């Protein structure tokens, strides 16, 4: 259970109940949910398995104990997914959520709780506590967010690079093109969205919601300037909204307008912005800690830094150089 049950004494104000929670993902990509008992806090809702850490217990120890007690399984490996603090009227919870893809045993409700294996796209059909909403967003996102180079000289070479990225498993793309005539941009954007859609990848346009509709994109990506001038979520919840952030205040703003995720940059030195002071991984982690949405690390990223981003609270990494075929860091 991702929150303390009715037998748990409520934590004092300002001291959240620290919970180890698991997103068990099977070989088909489905996620395990458990239904809370009707007489418990948030009773009748679905949640991610887990429970309150015991005194002196590490997160890994608590996660393994809870999953054994609740599901009868032994965890083989796990990695950080997202860390969320949420305040209810009667309590606060700190959810330390780990993604678990390897375990021994067959998960079953040892406490009589109903279980369900659910595709990430269908998680919204299961009523959950409000604290679990950012977890759903994180589960629907990959660990790498690829950004297209802003300038295109050869469209055929660009499309060949796109095909290479899709063949390599790219699942999420920011289409970021500048200084193209509108007609050319629309035609190229439509082709990018078609190829990505055929491959099962999603496209976010760095531009207006209206233009994203015209090219068939899956959502929009707001620049930090656009974020500051946006007062409400620009698209319905069945579309994606992301935002570029450079400060904690901008991360808060992204969450306030209902963005699905954010980028935080620059984490490391970059060739594109050599004069910008990098945050470094320690400050990145400090700024992500209070965030209530998934956050990708941007700036100086390479594919081999994905696990580093996870260990510092990030959803993963984002970038052009080092991630887009034909570019190098």
C-alpha angles and dihedrals in degrees: 000000000000094000134043115271126233092276092062116096110238115254117246116264110285094020109097122208104253110227131187108211133179135213101202109200120191129207091273092055094252120144125223118237128185126204117233118235113259094242095053131088107288086009119194094023125117121244146167113272118258141084151210118317115243122232111287092006121134121227092251091049093048093047093052093045094048095048091048092049095044103032107017094237135126115226114231100182140350140172135199117278107170140331117216134179114201130181120213123184092259103030147002126233133198108205114201100191123192129187111234119194101156126056141137122242135029113286112239135160103264090177093050094260118147115244132204133188106217134184110239091242090058099048090100089067090068116074109235139177112274090246090066097058096090089050090058090051091050092050091054092056130075123229094250128058112190121206122202120234108264096229125058121192099163114034094192091053089048092052091047089053089049090053089050091052091049091048087053091058103265109169105173128041135182109210103212112172127156137187095021121134110255094245093050092044092051094049093048092044092053091051092049091050092047094052093045092047091051089053095046094250126132128230128209117193118222091220143054127339089234093056092045088058091050095055096039097247122167093233147318136280115214120213115225088257092051090046092055091053096044116099100178140020105284097212136038119264094261088069128063126251122189133173139203113233135185101174140040089249090058091050088054090048091052090054092046093057091048100253114174094221143345142218119227118201158236097007096159132017114286135197091222093057105025094162096053115104108237119231096220123215096280095057091040088058092046092052095044093049096080094036117116098206136055114279128201122207113237131186125062093008126161129180091255091061094067094097090047089056091049091051090054095051099267129138087226138280136312133192152109107238111063092018107052114075111254094023126100134195 
